[in-house]
Amino acid sequence: MIFVDSGFLLALAQPTDALHNSAVVWANSLTEPLLVTEYVIWEVFNALSMPPDRAKAHLILSHLESAASPYEIVHASRDLFLAGTQLHRERPDKEWSLTDCISFHVMRERGVHRALAHDQHFAQAGFQVLMRTQPPERIQPPHFKARESGFATLKDFLREQELAYVNHALAQTNGDKEKAAELLGVSVATLYRKLGDEDAGN
């Protein structure tokens, strides 16, 4: 099991994020269950509070809560709050946020040692920070057209994942391309280009 931090989810949702490509590659290299807390989800919602981004937060939550999701959500509780504030109090030498402290408590309690995060605070707490390392190789998905080497190019891989995310946004908006473009933070023309639709003017 791998713990998921807000930085990973935000990088996935925002193509302009410096860690977006890394997050996409990591997301498609995972084959095991994922763990996230409601406190992390709160951070995601807070970071996506500007009007152009608000719908993205709900798209992320929809994915986390879907029946096919690999995520287990740890719900907020009084016990977790107290455990987090205790760790926060015990480490006056660190800049760990309360959410960080709760994440570390949950990871230790569940025996989880790896985090899909880029935040150095996880490393300070003794955990492996996966987004500072290379993702593991994964068997090529069957829908890629293989080259002679038997492996798709990174460009093709990222294109496929981007298209899947665009189609997910379209599904959330019942096929409304204008609403999907707004959800993704791109222009309608860019959305058409992503879909490879030559009838953008129709």
Contact map, one row per residue, 1 for C-alpha under 8 A:
1110000000000000000000000000000111100000000000000000000000000000000000000000000000000000000000000000000000000001010000000000000000000000000000000000000000000000000000000000000000000000000000000000000000
1111000000000000000000000000000111100000000000000000000000000000000000000000000000000000000000000000000000000001111100000000000000000000000000000000000000000000000000000000000000000000000000000000000000
1111100000000000000000000000000001110000000000000000000000000000000000000000000000000000000000000000000000100001011100000000000000000000000000000000000000000000000000000000000000000000000000000000000000
0111110110000000000000000000000001110000000000000000000000000000000000000000000000000000000000000000000000000000001110000000000000000000000000000000000000000000000000000000000000000000000000000000000000
0011111110000000000000000000000000010001000000000000000000000000000000000000000000000000000000000000000000000000001110000000000000000000000000000000000000000000000000000000000000000000000000000000000000
0001111111000000000000000000000000000001101100000000000000000000000000000000000000000000000000000000000000000000000010000000000000000000000000000000000000000000000000000000000000000000000000000000000000
0000111111100000000000000000000000000000000000000000000000000000000000000000000000000000000000000000000000000000000011100000000000000000000000000000000000000000000000000000000000000000000000000000000000
0001111111110000000000100000000000000000000000000000000000000000000000000000000000000000000000000000000000000000000111000000000000000000000000000000000000000000000000000000000000000000000000000000000000
0001111111111000000000100000000000000000000100000000000000010000000000000000000000000000000000000000000000000000000000000000000000000000000000000000000000000000000000000000000000000000000000000000000000
0000011111111100100000000000000000000000000100000000000000000000000000000000000000000000000000000000000000000000000000000000000000000000000000000000000000000000000000000000000000000000000000000000000000
0000001111111110111100100000000000000000000000000000000000000000000000000000000000000000000000000000000000000000000000000000000000000000000000000000000000000000000000000000000000000000000000000000000000
0000000111111110000110110000000000000000000000000000000000000000000000000000000000000000000000000000000000000000000000000000000000000000000000000000000000000000000000000000000000000000000000000000000000
0000000011111110000100000000000000000000000000000000000100010000000000000000000000000000000000000000000000000000000000000000000000000000000000000000000000000000000000000000000000000001000000000000000000
0000000001111111100100000000000000000000000000000000000000000000000000000000000000000000000000000000000000000000000000000000000000000000000000000000000000000000000000000000000000000001000000000000000000
0000000000111111100110000000000000000000000000000000000000000000000000000000000000000000000000000000000000000000000000000000000000000000000000000000000000000000000000000000000000000000000000000000000000
0000000000000111110100000000000000000000000000000000000000000000000000000000000000000000000000000000000000000000000000000000000000000000000000000000000000000000000000000000000000000000000000000000000000
0000000001100111111100000000000000000000000000000000000000000000000000000000000000000000000000000000000000000000000000000000000000000000000000000000000000000000000000000000000000000000000000000000000000
0000000000100001111110000000000000000000000000000000000000000000000000000000000000000000000000000000000000000000000000000000000000000000000000000000000000000000000000000000000000000000000000000000000000
0000000000100000111111100000000000000000000000000000000000000000000000000000000000000000000000000000000000000000000000000000000000000000000000000000000000000000000000000000000000000000000000000000000000
0000000000111111111111110000000000000000000000000000000000000000000000000000000000000000000000000000000000000000000000000000000000000000000000000000000000000000000000000000000000000000000000000000000000
0000000000010010011111111000000000000000000000000000000000000000000000000000000000000000000000000000000000000000000000000000000000000000000000000000000000000100000000000000000000000000000000000000000000
0000000000000000001111111100000000000000000000000000000000000000000000000000000000000000000000000000000000000000000000000000000000100000000000000000000000000000000000000000000000000000000000000000000000
0000000110110000001111111110000000000000000000000000000000000000000000000000000000000000000000000000000000000000000000000000000000100000000000000000000000000000000000000000000000000000000000000000000000
0000000000010000000111111111000000000000000000000000000000000000000000000000000000000000000000000000000000000000000000000000000000000000000000000000000000000100100000000000000000000000000000000000000000
0000000000000000000011111111100000000000000000000000000000000000000000000000000000000000000000000000000000000000000000000000000000000010000000000000000000000100000000000000000000000000000000000000000000
0000000000000000000001111111110000000000000000000000000000000000000000000000000000000000000000000000000000000000000000000000000000100010000000000000000000000000000000000000000000000000000000000000000000
0000000000000000000000111111110000000000000000000000000000000000000000000000000000000000000000000000000000000000000000000000000000000000000000000000000000000000000000000000000000000000000000000000000000
0000000000000000000000011111110000000000000000000000000000000000000000000000000000000000000000000000000000000000000000000000000000000000000000000000000000000000000000000000000000000000000000000000000000
0000000000000000000000001111111000000000000000000000000000000000000000000000000000000000000000000000000000000000000000000000000000000011110000000000000000000000000000000000000000000000000000000000000000
0000000000000000000000000111111100000000000000000000000000000000000000000000000000000000000000000000000000000000000000000000000000000000000000000000000000000000000000000000000000000000000000000000000000
0000000000000000000000000000111110000000000000000000000000000000000000000000000000000000000000000000000000000000000000000000000000000000000000000000000000000000000000000000000000000000000000000000000000
1100000000000000000000000000011111000000000000000000000000000000000001000000000000000000000000000000000000000000000000000000000000000000000000000000000000000000000000000000000000000000000000000000000000
1100000000000000000000000000001111100000000000000000000000000000000001110000000000000000000000000000000000000000000000000000000000000000000000000000000000000000000000000000000000000000000000000000000000
1111000000000000000000000000000111110000000000000000000000000000000001110000000000000000000000000000000000000000000000000000000000000000000000000000000000000000000000000000000000000000000000000000000000
1111000000000000000000000000000011111000000000000000000000000000000000111100000000000000000000000000000000000000000000000000000000000000000000000000000000000000000000000000000000000000000000000000000000
0011100000000000000000000000000001111101100000000000000000000000000000111100000000000000000000000000000000000000000000000000000000000000000000000000000000000000000000000000000000000000000000000000000000
0000000000000000000000000000000000111111100000000000000000000000000000001111000000000000000000000000001000000000000000000000000000000000000000000000000000000000000000000000000000000000000000000000000000
0000000000000000000000000000000000011111110000000000000000000000000000001111000000000000000000000000000000000000000000000000000000000000000000000000000000000000000000000000000000000000000000000000000000
0000000000000000000000000000000000001111111000000000000000000000000000000001000000000000000000000010010000000000000000000000000000000000000000000000000000000000000000000000000000000000000000000000000000
0000110000000000000000000000000000011111111100000000000000000000000000000000000000000000000000000010000000000000000000000000000000000000000000000000000000000000000000000000000000000000000000000000000000
0000010000000000000000000000000000011111111110000000000000001000000000000000000000000000000000000000000000000000000000000000000000000000000000000000000000000000000000000000000000000000000000000000000000
0000000000000000000000000000000000000111111111000000000000000000000000000000000000000000000000000000000000000000000000000000000000000000000000000000000000000000000000000000000000000000000000000000000000
0000010000000000000000000000000000000011111111100000000000000000000000000000000000000000000000000000000000000000000000000000000000000000000000000000000000000000000000000000000000000000000000000000000000
0000010011000000000000000000000000000001111111110000000010000000000000000000000000000000000000000000000000000000000000000000000000000000000000000000000000000000000000000000000000000000000000000000000000
0000000000000000000000000000000000000000111111111000010010000000000000000000000000000000000000000000000000000000000000000000000000000000000000000000000000000000000000000000000000000000000000000000000000
0000000000000000000000000000000000000000011111111000000000000000000000000000000000000000000000000000000000000000000000000000000000000000000000000000000000000000000000000000000000000000000000000000000000
0000000000000000000000000000000000000000001111111100000000000000000000000000000000000000000000000000000000000000000000000000000000000000000000000000000000000000000000000000000000000000000000000000000000
0000000000000000000000000000000000000000000111111100110110000000000000000000000000000000000000000000000000000000000000000000000000000000000000000000000000000000000000000000000000000000000000000000000000
0000000000000000000000000000000000000000000011111110110000000000000000000000000000000000000000000000000000000000000000000000000000000000000000000000000000000000000000000000000000000000000000000000000000
0000000000000000000000000000000000000000000000111111110000000000000000000000000000000000000000000000000000000000000000000000000000000000000000000000000000000000000000000000000000000000000000000000000000
0000000000000000000000000000000000000000000000001111110000000000000000000000000000000000000000000000000000000000000000000000000000000000000000000000000000000000000000000000000000000000000000000000000000
0000000000000000000000000000000000000000000000000111111000000000000000000000000000000000000000000000000000000000000000000000000000000000000000000000000000000000000000000000000000000110100000000000000000
0000000000000000000000000000000000000000000000011111111110000000000000000000000000000000000000000000000000000000000000000000000000000000000000000000000000000000000000000000000000000010100000000000000000
0000000000000000000000000000000000000000000010011111111111000000000000000000000000000000000000000000000000000000000000000000000000000000000000000000000000000000000000000000000000000000000000000000000000
0000000000000000000000000000000000000000000000000001111111100000000000000000000000000000000000000000000000000000000000000000000000000000000000000000000000000000000000000000000000000010000000000000000000
0000000000001000000000000000000000000000000000010000111111110000000000000000000000000000000000000000000000000000000000000000000000000000000000000000000000000000000000000000000000000011000000000000000000
0000000000000000000000000000000000000000000110010000111111111000000000000000000000000000000000000000000000000000000000000000000000000000000000000000000000000000000000000000000000000000000000000000000000
0000000000000000000000000000000000000000000000000000011111111100000000000000000000000000000000000000000000000000000000000000000000000000000000000000000000000000000000000000000000000000000000000000000000
0000000000000000000000000000000000000000000000000000001111111110000000000000000000000000000000000000000000000000000000000000000000000000000000000000000000000000000000001001000000000000000000000000000000
0000000010001000000000000000000000000000000000000000000111111111000000000000000000000000000000000000000000000000000000000000000000000000000000000000000000000000000000000000000000000000000000000000000000
0000000000000000000000000000000000000000100000000000000011111111100000000000000000000000000000000000000000000000000000000000000000000000000000000000000000000000000000000000000000000000000000000000000000
0000000000000000000000000000000000000000000000000000000001111111110000000000000000000000000000000000000000000000000000000000000000000000000000000000000000000000000000000000000000000000000000000000000000
0000000000000000000000000000000000000000000000000000000000111111110010000000000000000000000000000000000000000000000000000000000000000000000000000000000000000000000000000000000000000000000000000000000000
0000000000000000000000000000000000000000000000000000000000011111110011101000000000000000000000000000000000000000000000000000000000000000000000000000000000000000000000000000000000000000000000000000000000
0000000000000000000000000000000000000000000000000000000000001111111010100000000000000000000000000000000000000000000000000000000000000000000000000000000000000000000000000000000000000000000000000000000000
0000000000000000000000000000000000000000000000000000000000000111111110000000000000000000000000000000000000000000000000000000000000000000000000000000000000000000000000000000000000000000000000000000000000
0000000000000000000000000000000000000000000000000000000000000000111110000000000000000000000000000000000000000000000000000000000000000000000000000000000000000000000000000000000000000000000000000000000000
0000000000000000000000000000000000000000000000000000000000000000011111000000000000000000000000000000000000000000000000000000000000000000000000000000000000000000000000000000000000000000000000000000000000
0000000000000000000000000000000000000000000000000000000000000011111111100000000000000000000000000000000000000000000000000000000000000000000000000000000000000000000000000000000000000000000000000000000000
0000000000000000000000000000000111000000000000000000000000000001000111110000000000000000000000000000000000000000000000000000000000000000000000000000000000000000000000000000000000000000000000000000000000
0000000000000000000000000000000011110000000000000000000000000001100011111000000000000000000000000000000000000000000000000000000000000000000000000000000000000000000000000000000000000000000000000000000000
0000000000000000000000000000000011110000000000000000000000000000000001111100000000000000000000000000000000000000000000000000000000000000000000000000000000000000000000000000000000000000000000000000000000
0000000000000000000000000000000000111100000000000000000000000001000000111110000000000000000000000000000000000000000000000000000000000000000000000000000000000000000000000000000000000000000000000000000000
0000000000000000000000000000000000111100000000000000000000000000000000011111000000000000000000000000000000000000000000000000000000000000000000000000000000000000000000000000000000000000000000000000000000
0000000000000000000000000000000000001100000000000000000000000000000000001111100000000000000000000000000000000000000000000000000000000000000000000000000000000000000000000000000000000000000000000000000000
0000000000000000000000000000000000001110000000000000000000000000000000000111110110000000000000000000000000000000000000000000000000000000000000000000000000000000000000000000000000000000000000000000000000
0000000000000000000000000000000000000000000000000000000000000000000000000011111110000000000000000000000000000000000000000000000000000000000000000000000000000000000000000000000000000000000000000000000000
0000000000000000000000000000000000000000000000000000000000000000000000000001111111000000000000000000000000000000000000000000000000000000000000000000000000000000000000000000000000000000000000000000000000
0000000000000000000000000000000000000000000000000000000000000000000000000000111111100000000000000000000000000000000000000000000000000000000000000000000000000000000000000000000000000000000000000000000000
0000000000000000000000000000000000000000000000000000000000000000000000000001111111110000000000000000010011000000000000000000000000000000000000000000000000000000000000000000000000000000000000000000000000
0000000000000000000000000000000000000000000000000000000000000000000000000001111111111000000000000000010000000000000000000000000000000000000000000000000000000000000000000000000000000000000000000000000000
0000000000000000000000000000000000000000000000000000000000000000000000000000011111111100000000000000000000000000000000000000000000000000000000000000000000000000000000000000000000000000000000000000000000
0000000000000000000000000000000000000000000000000000000000000000000000000000001111111110000000000000010010000000000000000000000000000000000000000000000000000000000000000000000000000000000000000000000000
0000000000000000000000000000000000000000000000000000000000000000000000000000000111111111000000000110110010000000000000000000000000000000000000000000000000000000000000000000000000000000000000000000000000
0000000000000000000000000000000000000000000000000000000000000000000000000000000011111111100000000100110000000000000000000000000000000000000000000000000000000000000000000000000000000000000000000000000000
0000000000000000000000000000000000000000000000000000000000000000000000000000000001111111110000000000000000000000000000000000000000000000000000000000000000000000000000000000000000000000000000000000000000
0000000000000000000000000000000000000000000000000000000000000000000000000000000000111111111000000000100000000000000000000000000000000000000000000000000000000000000000000000000000000000000000000000000000
0000000000000000000000000000000000000000000000000000000000000000000000000000000000011111111100011100100000000000000000000000000000000000000000000000000000000000000000000000000000000000000000000000000000
0000000000000000000000000000000000000000000000000000000000000000000000000000000000001111111100000000000000000000000000000000000000000000000000000000000000000000000000000000000000000000000000000000000000
0000000000000000000000000000000000000000000000000000000000000000000000000000000000000111111100000000000000000000000000000000000000000000000000000000000000000000000000000000000000000000000000000000000000
0000000000000000000000000000000000000000000000000000000000000000000000000000000000000011111111000000000000000000000000000000000000000000000000000000000000000000000000000000000000000000000000000000000000
0000000000000000000000000000000000000000000000000000000000000000000000000000000000000001111111100000000000000000000000000000000000000000000000000000000000000000000000000000000000000000000000000000000000
0000000000000000000000000000000000000000000000000000000000000000000000000000000000000000001111100000000000000000000000000000000000000000000000000000000000000000000000000000000000000000000000000000000000
0000000000000000000000000000000000000000000000000000000000000000000000000000000000000000001111110000000000000000000000000000000000000000000000000000000000000000000000000000000000000000000000000000000000
0000000000000000000000000000000000000000000000000000000000000000000000000000000000000000000111111000000000000000000000001000000000000000000000000000000000000000000000000000000000000000000000000000000000
0000000000000000000000000000000000000000000000000000000000000000000000000000000000000001000001111111100000000000000000001000000000000000000000000000000000000000000000000000000000000000000000000000000000
0000000000000000000000000000000000000000000000000000000000000000000000000000000000000001000000111111100000000000000000000000000000000000000000000000000000000000000000000000000000000000000000000000000000
0000000000000000000000000000000000000000000000000000000000000000000000000000000000011001000000011111110000000000000000000000000000000000000000000000000000000000000000000000000000000000000000000000000000
0000000000000000000000000000000000000011000000000000000000000000000000000000000000010000000000011111111000000000000000000000000000000000000000000000000000000000000000000000000000000000000000000000000000
0000000000000000000000000000000000000000000000000000000000000000000000000000000000000000000000011111111100000000000000001100000000000000000000000000000000000000000000000000000000000000000000000000000000
0000000000000000000000000000000000000000000000000000000000000000000000000000000000011011000000011111111110000000000000000000000000000000000000000000000000000000000000000000000000000000000000000000000000
0000000000000000000000000000000000000010000000000000000000000000000000000000000110111000000000000111111111000000000000000000000000000000000000000000000000000000000000000000000000000000000000000000000000
0000000000000000000000000000000000001000000000000000000000000000000000000000000000000000000000000011111111100000000000000000000000000000000000000000000000000000000000000000000000000000000000000000000000
0000000000000000000000000000000000000000000000000000000000000000000000000000000000000000000000000001111111110000000000000100100000000000000000000000000000000000000000000000000000000000000000000000000000
0000000000000000000000000000000000000000000000000000000000000000000000000000000100110000000000000000111111111000000000000000000000000000000000000000000000000000000000000000000000000000000000000000000000
0000000000000000000000000000000000000000000000000000000000000000000000000000000100000000000000000000011111111100000000000000000000000000000000000000000000000000000000000000000000000000000000000000000000
0010000000000000000000000000000000000000000000000000000000000000000000000000000000000000000000000000001111111111100000000000000000000000000000000000000000000000000000000000000000000000000000000000000000
0000000000000000000000000000000000000000000000000000000000000000000000000000000000000000000000000000000111111111100000000000000000000000000000000000000000000000000000000000000000000000000000000000000000
0000000000000000000000000000000000000000000000000000000000000000000000000000000000000000000000000000000011111111000000000000000000000000000000000000000000000000000000000000000000000000000000000000000000
0000000000000000000000000000000000000000000000000000000000000000000000000000000000000000000000000000000001111111000000000000000000000000000000000000000000000000000000000000000000000000000000000000000000
0000000000000000000000000000000000000000000000000000000000000000000000000000000000000000000000000000000000111111100000000000000000000000000000000000000000000000000000000000000000000000000000000000000000
1110000000000000000000000000000000000000000000000000000000000000000000000000000000000000000000000000000000111111110000000000000000000000000000000000000000000000000000000000000000000000000000000000000000
0100000000000000000000000000000000000000000000000000000000000000000000000000000000000000000000000000000000110011111000000000001100000000000000000000000000000000000000000000000000000000000000000000000000
1110000000000000000000000000000000000000000000000000000000000000000000000000000000000000000000000000000000000001111100000000001111000000000000000000000000000000000000000000000000000000000000000000000000
0111100000000000000000000000000000000000000000000000000000000000000000000000000000000000000000000000000000000000111110000100001111000000000000000000000000000000000000000000000000000000000000000000000000
0111100100000000000000000000000000000000000000000000000000000000000000000000000000000000000000000000000000000000011111000000000011100000000000000000000000000000000000000000000000000000000000000000000000
0001111100000000000000000000000000000000000000000000000000000000000000000000000000000000000000000000000000000000001111100100000011110000000000000000000000000000000000000000000000000000000000000000000000
0000001100000000000000000000000000000000000000000000000000000000000000000000000000000000000000000000000000000000000111110000000011110000000000000000000000000000000000000000000000000000000000000000000000
0000001000000000000000000000000000000000000000000000000000000000000000000000000000000000000000000000000000000000000011111110000010000000000000000000000000000000000000000000000000000000000000000000000000
0000000000000000000000000000000000000000000000000000000000000000000000000000000000000000000000000000000000000000000001111111000010000000000000000000000000000000000000000000000000000000000000000000000000
0000000000000000000000000000000000000000000000000000000000000000000000000000000000000000000000110001000000000000000000111111100000000000000000000000000000000000000000000000000000000000000000000000000000
0000000000000000000000000000000000000000000000000000000000000000000000000000000000000000000000000001000100000000001010111111111110000000000000000000000000000000000000000000000000000000000000000000000000
0000000000000000000000000000000000000000000000000000000000000000000000000000000000000000000000000000000000000000000000111111111110000000000000000000000000000000000000000000000000000000000000000000000000
0000000000000000000000000000000000000000000000000000000000000000000000000000000000000000000000000000000000000000000000011111111000000000000000000000000000000000000000000000000000000000000000000000000000
0000000000000000000000000000000000000000000000000000000000000000000000000000000000000000000000000000000100000000000000001111111000000000000000000000000000000000000000000000000000000000000000000000000000
0000000000000000000000000000000000000000000000000000000000000000000000000000000000000000000000000000000000000000000000000111111100000000000000000000000000000000000000000000000000000000000000000000000000
0000000000000000000000000000000000000000000000000000000000000000000000000000000000000000000000000000000000000000111000000111111110000000000000000000000000000000000000000000000000000000000000000000000000
0000000000000000000000000000000000000000000000000000000000000000000000000000000000000000000000000000000000000000111000000110011111000000000000000000000000000000000000000000000000000000000000000000000000
0000000000000000000000000000000000000000000000000000000000000000000000000000000000000000000000000000000000000000011111110110001111111000000000000000000000000000000000000000000000000000000000000000000000
0000000000000000000000000000000000000000000000000000000000000000000000000000000000000000000000000000000000000000011111000000000111111110000000000000000000000000000000000000000000000000000000000000000000
0000000000000000000001100100000000000000000000000000000000000000000000000000000000000000000000000000000000000000000111000000000011111110000000000000000000000000000000000000000000000000000000000000000000
0000000000000000000000000000000000000000000000000000000000000000000000000000000000000000000000000000000000000000000011000000000011111100000000000000000000000000000000000000000000000000000000000000000000
0000000000000000000000000000000000000000000000000000000000000000000000000000000000000000000000000000000000000000000000000000000011111110000000000000000000000000000000000000000000000000000000000000000000
0000000000000000000000000000000000000000000000000000000000000000000000000000000000000000000000000000000000000000000000000000000001111111000000000000000000000000000000000000000000000000000000000000000000
0000000000000000000000001100100000000000000000000000000000000000000000000000000000000000000000000000000000000000000000000000000001101111100000000000000000000000000000000000000000000000000000000000000000
0000000000000000000000000000100000000000000000000000000000000000000000000000000000000000000000000000000000000000000000000000000000000111110000000000000000000000000000000000000000000000000000000000000000
0000000000000000000000000000100000000000000000000000000000000000000000000000000000000000000000000000000000000000000000000000000000000011111000000000000000000000000000000000000000000000000000000000000000
0000000000000000000000000000100000000000000000000000000000000000000000000000000000000000000000000000000000000000000000000000000000000001111100000000000000000000000000000000000000000000000000000000000000
0000000000000000000000000000000000000000000000000000000000000000000000000000000000000000000000000000000000000000000000000000000000000000111110000000000000000000000000000000000000000000000000000000000000
0000000000000000000000000000000000000000000000000000000000000000000000000000000000000000000000000000000000000000000000000000000000000000011111010000001100000000000000000000000000000000000000000000000000
0000000000000000000000000000000000000000000000000000000000000000000000000000000000000000000000000000000000000000000000000000000000000000001111110000000000000000000000000000000000000000000000000000000000
0000000000000000000000000000000000000000000000000000000000000000000000000000000000000000000000000000000000000000000000000000000000000000000111111000000000000000000000000000000000000000000000000000000000
0000000000000000000000000000000000000000000000000000000000000000000000000000000000000000000000000000000000000000000000000000000000000000000011111000000000000000000000000000000000000000000000000000000000
0000000000000000000000000000000000000000000000000000000000000000000000000000000000000000000000000000000000000000000000000000000000000000000111111100000100011000000000000000000000000000000000000000000000
0000000000000000000000000000000000000000000000000000000000000000000000000000000000000000000000000000000000000000000000000000000000000000000001111110000100000000000000000000000000000000000000000000000000
0000000000000000000000000000000000000000000000000000000000000000000000000000000000000000000000000000000000000000000000000000000000000000000000011111111100000000000000000000000000000000000000000000000000
0000000000000000000000000000000000000000000000000000000000000000000000000000000000000000000000000000000000000000000000000000000000000000000000001111111100000000000000000000000000000000000000000000000000
0000000000000000000000000000000000000000000000000000000000000000000000000000000000000000000000000000000000000000000000000000000000000000000000000111111000000000000000000000000000000000000000000000000000
0000000000000000000000000000000000000000000000000000000000000000000000000000000000000000000000000000000000000000000000000000000000000000000000000111111000000000000000000000000000000000000000000000000000
0000000000000000000000000000000000000000000000000000000000000000000000000000000000000000000000000000000000000000000000000000000000000000000000000111111100000000000000000000000000000000000000000000000000
0000000000000000000000000000000000000000000000000000000000000000000000000000000000000000000000000000000000000000000000000000000000000000000100000111111110000000000000000000000000000000000000000000000000
0000000000000000000000000000000000000000000000000000000000000000000000000000000000000000000000000000000000000000000000000000000000000000000100011110011111011000000000000000000000000000000000000000000000
0000000000000000000000000000000000000000000000000000000000000000000000000000000000000000000000000000000000000000000000000000000000000000000000000000001111111000000000000000000000000000000000000000000000
0000000000000000000000000000000000000000000000000000000000000000000000000000000000000000000000000000000000000000000000000000000000000000000000000000000111111100000000000000000000000000000000000000000000
0000000000000000000000000000000000000000000000000000000000000000000000000000000000000000000000000000000000000000000000000000000000000000000000000000000011111110000000000000000000000000000000000000000000
0000000000000000000000000000000000000000000000000000000000000000000000000000000000000000000000000000000000000000000000000000000000000000000000010000000111111111000000000000000000000000000000000000000000
0000000000000000000000000000000000000000000000000000000000000000000000000000000000000000000000000000000000000000000000000000000000000000000000010000000111111111100000000000000000000000000000000000000000
0000000000000000000010011000000000000000000000000000000000000000000000000000000000000000000000000000000000000000000000000000000000000000000000000000000001111111110000000000000000000000000000000000000000
0000000000000000000000000000000000000000000000000000000000000000000000000000000000000000000000000000000000000000000000000000000000000000000000000000000000111111111000000000000000000000000000000000000000
0000000000000000000000000000000000000000000000000000000000000000000000000000000000000000000000000000000000000000000000000000000000000000000000000000000000011111111100000000000000000000000000000000000000
0000000000000000000000010000000000000000000000000000000000000000000000000000000000000000000000000000000000000000000000000000000000000000000000000000000000001111111110000000000000000000000000000000000000
0000000000000000000000000000000000000000000000000000000000000000000000000000000000000000000000000000000000000000000000000000000000000000000000000000000000000111111111000000000000000000000000000000000000
0000000000000000000000000000000000000000000000000000000000000000000000000000000000000000000000000000000000000000000000000000000000000000000000000000000000000011111111100000000000000000000000000110000000
0000000000000000000000000000000000000000000000000000000000000000000000000000000000000000000000000000000000000000000000000000000000000000000000000000000000000001111111110000000000000000000000000000000000
0000000000000000000000000000000000000000000000000000000000000000000000000000000000000000000000000000000000000000000000000000000000000000000000000000000000000000111111111000000000000000000000000000000000
0000000000000000000000000000000000000000000000000000000000000000000000000000000000000000000000000000000000000000000000000000000000000000000000000000000000000000011111111100000000010001000000100110000000
0000000000000000000000000000000000000000000000000000000000000000000000000000000000000000000000000000000000000000000000000000000000000000000000000000000000000000001111111110000000000000000000000000000000
0000000000000000000000000000000000000000000000000000000000000000000000000000000000000000000000000000000000000000000000000000000000000000000000000000000000000000000111111111000000000000000000000000000000
0000000000000000000000000000000000000000000000000000000000100000000000000000000000000000000000000000000000000000000000000000000000000000000000000000000000000000000011111111100000010011000000000000000000
0000000000000000000000000000000000000000000000000000000000000000000000000000000000000000000000000000000000000000000000000000000000000000000000000000000000000000000001111111111110010000000000000000000000
0000000000000000000000000000000000000000000000000000000000000000000000000000000000000000000000000000000000000000000000000000000000000000000000000000000000000000000000111111111000000000000000000000000000
0000000000000000000000000000000000000000000000000000000000100000000000000000000000000000000000000000000000000000000000000000000000000000000000000000000000000000000000011111111000010000000000000000000000
0000000000000000000000000000000000000000000000000000000000000000000000000000000000000000000000000000000000000000000000000000000000000000000000000000000000000000000000001111111110110000000000000000000000
0000000000000000000000000000000000000000000000000000000000000000000000000000000000000000000000000000000000000000000000000000000000000000000000000000000000000000000000000111111100000000000000000000000000
0000000000000000000000000000000000000000000000000000000000000000000000000000000000000000000000000000000000000000000000000000000000000000000000000000000000000000000000000111111110010000000000000000000000
0000000000000000000000000000000000000000000000000000000000000000000000000000000000000000000000000000000000000000000000000000000000000000000000000000000000000000000000000100111111110000000000000000000000
0000000000000000000000000000000000000000000000000000000000000000000000000000000000000000000000000000000000000000000000000000000000000000000000000000000000000000000000000100101111111000000100100000000000
0000000000000000000000000000000000000000000000000000000000000000000000000000000000000000000000000000000000000000000000000000000000000000000000000000000000000000000000000000000111111100000100000000000000
0000000000000000000000000000000000000000000000000000000000000000000000000000000000000000000000000000000000000000000000000000000000000000000000000000000000000000000000000000100111111110000000000000000000
0000000000000000000000000000000000000000000000000000000000000000000000000000000000000000000000000000000000000000000000000000000000000000000000000000000000000000000001001101101111111111000000000000000000
0000000000000000000000000000000000000000000000000000000000000000000000000000000000000000000000000000000000000000000000000000000000000000000000000000000000000000000000000000000011111111111100100000000000
0000000000000000000000000000000000000000000000000001000000000000000000000000000000000000000000000000000000000000000000000000000000000000000000000000000000000000000000000000000001111111111000000000000000
0000000000000000000000000000000000000000000000000001101100000000000000000000000000000000000000000000000000000000000000000000000000000000000000000000000000000000000000001000000000111111110000000000000000
0000000000001100000000000000000000000000000000000000000100000000000000000000000000000000000000000000000000000000000000000000000000000000000000000000000000000000000001001000000000011111110000000000000000
0000000000000000000000000000000000000000000000000001100000000000000000000000000000000000000000000000000000000000000000000000000000000000000000000000000000000000000000000000000000001111111000000000000000
0000000000000000000000000000000000000000000000000000000000000000000000000000000000000000000000000000000000000000000000000000000000000000000000000000000000000000000000000000000000001111111101100000000000
0000000000000000000000000000000000000000000000000000000000000000000000000000000000000000000000000000000000000000000000000000000000000000000000000000000000000000000000000000000000001100111111100000000000
0000000000000000000000000000000000000000000000000000000000000000000000000000000000000000000000000000000000000000000000000000000000000000000000000000000000000000000000000000000011001000011111110000000000
0000000000000000000000000000000000000000000000000000000000000000000000000000000000000000000000000000000000000000000000000000000000000000000000000000000000000000000000000000000000000000001111111000000100
0000000000000000000000000000000000000000000000000000000000000000000000000000000000000000000000000000000000000000000000000000000000000000000000000000000000000000000000000000000000000000011111111100000000
0000000000000000000000000000000000000000000000000000000000000000000000000000000000000000000000000000000000000000000000000000000000000000000000000000000000000000000001000000000010001000011111111110000000
0000000000000000000000000000000000000000000000000000000000000000000000000000000000000000000000000000000000000000000000000000000000000000000000000000000000000000000000000000000000000000000111111111110100
0000000000000000000000000000000000000000000000000000000000000000000000000000000000000000000000000000000000000000000000000000000000000000000000000000000000000000000000000000000000000000000011111111110000
0000000000000000000000000000000000000000000000000000000000000000000000000000000000000000000000000000000000000000000000000000000000000000000000000000000000000000001001000000000000000000000001111111100000
0000000000000000000000000000000000000000000000000000000000000000000000000000000000000000000000000000000000000000000000000000000000000000000000000000000000000000001001000000000000000000000000111111100000
0000000000000000000000000000000000000000000000000000000000000000000000000000000000000000000000000000000000000000000000000000000000000000000000000000000000000000000000000000000000000000000000011111110000
0000000000000000000000000000000000000000000000000000000000000000000000000000000000000000000000000000000000000000000000000000000000000000000000000000000000000000000000000000000000000000000000011111111100
0000000000000000000000000000000000000000000000000000000000000000000000000000000000000000000000000000000000000000000000000000000000000000000000000000000000000000000000000000000000000000000000011001111100
0000000000000000000000000000000000000000000000000000000000000000000000000000000000000000000000000000000000000000000000000000000000000000000000000000000000000000000000000000000000000000000000000000111111
0000000000000000000000000000000000000000000000000000000000000000000000000000000000000000000000000000000000000000000000000000000000000000000000000000000000000000000000000000000000000000000010010000111111
0000000000000000000000000000000000000000000000000000000000000000000000000000000000000000000000000000000000000000000000000000000000000000000000000000000000000000000000000000000000000000000000000000001111
0000000000000000000000000000000000000000000000000000000000000000000000000000000000000000000000000000000000000000000000000000000000000000000000000000000000000000000000000000000000000000000000000000001111
